[in-house]
Amino acid sequence: MSTRLYEHPIFLEHVTPAGHPERSDRIRAINVALEHPNFERLERRQAPQANEDAVLLAHPEEHLITIMREIPEEEGEINQIEADTYASSKSLQAALTGIGGAMAAVDDVFTGRADNVFVAARPPGHHAEKMTAMGFCFFNNAAIAARHAQKTHGAERIAIVDWDVHHGNGTQDIFWDDASVLFCSTHQMPLYPGTGAKDEKGTHNTIVNAPLSPNVGSDHFREAFKSRVLPALDDFRPDLIIISAGFDAHHRDPLAQINLTGEDFDWATGRVLELADRYAKNRVVSLLEGGYDLEGLAESAGMHILRMMKG
């Protein structure tokens, strides 16, 4: 498989308070994993910075203006946007570069420059609702990537698979009334942000939630994936699959209690790639979301990317 990775030094410059789980060391941990010889043939590109107008693909202008007002002018200053979401002087630039990487990834898989792409960006995006920044997230990268695929490449059916341990409430909010986008999520419940019950199905039954109880592990995760996520993808027949790739369901992660290993993310990646081969001409765009234990993140992201390279 032809796999690209988008990265950028600006992702290290989105600064959060000391002790905050969503920190620059997350990107450094992935970079250390990618030093392994297995990744020698991975094509690594610098993510382009999107224009501010790209945000408007999934958010109203009022939300963009609100975020822009929260960005501090002084280097070293940190503003609290909401309970656990913070902005520093380079945060808007980092967020726009994450969006640019996601949009470039979509362009790559539709033009044949790559079969699949991983975007190693922060801040993450899947908690960002249409009008609300929350859960470490400013803008919803997955939603913007999906809208870009529709607007620029004429994509008709897009599936977003979210295996972050926290429910992607923002993505669900944005696509609740949209029959053209399938959103599938595995996540721990109860847990932040409190959404993601099985009966949350959307206006067109294109929301598929597979909540997992605390302290389960691989078997329960794989069963939920096989019984709920994969059949939904099979029925929907997407022409693009976007993965909200959070790795905080790893057993080492401090923010949750789903005891997965790197092998589980390898397995789930393989299943998604099989469906992408069947319906979407191999087109998969994977966007980094959570994952807050550095060792668990490095292991899981590394195995995920390696599976994308192998197909």
BELRA-V674501 format. One line per field, one symbol per residue. burial: + if it has 16 or more other ideal C-beta (glycine too) atoms within 10 Angstrom, else -. A space follows every 10 residues. Layout:
# BELRA-V674501
burial = ???
This chain:
# BELRA-V674501
burial = -+++++++-+ ++++++---- +++--++-++ --++----+- ----+-++++ ---++-+++- --++-++--+ ++-----+-- +--+++++++ ++++++++++ ++++++++++ ---+++++++ +++++++++- -+++++++++ ++++++++++ ----+-++++ ++++++++++ ++++++-+-- +++++++++- ++--++---+ -+---+++++ ++---+++-+ ++-++--+++ -++--+-+++ ++++++++++ -++-++++++ ++-++++++- +++-++--++ -+++++++++ ++++-+++++ +++++++++- +
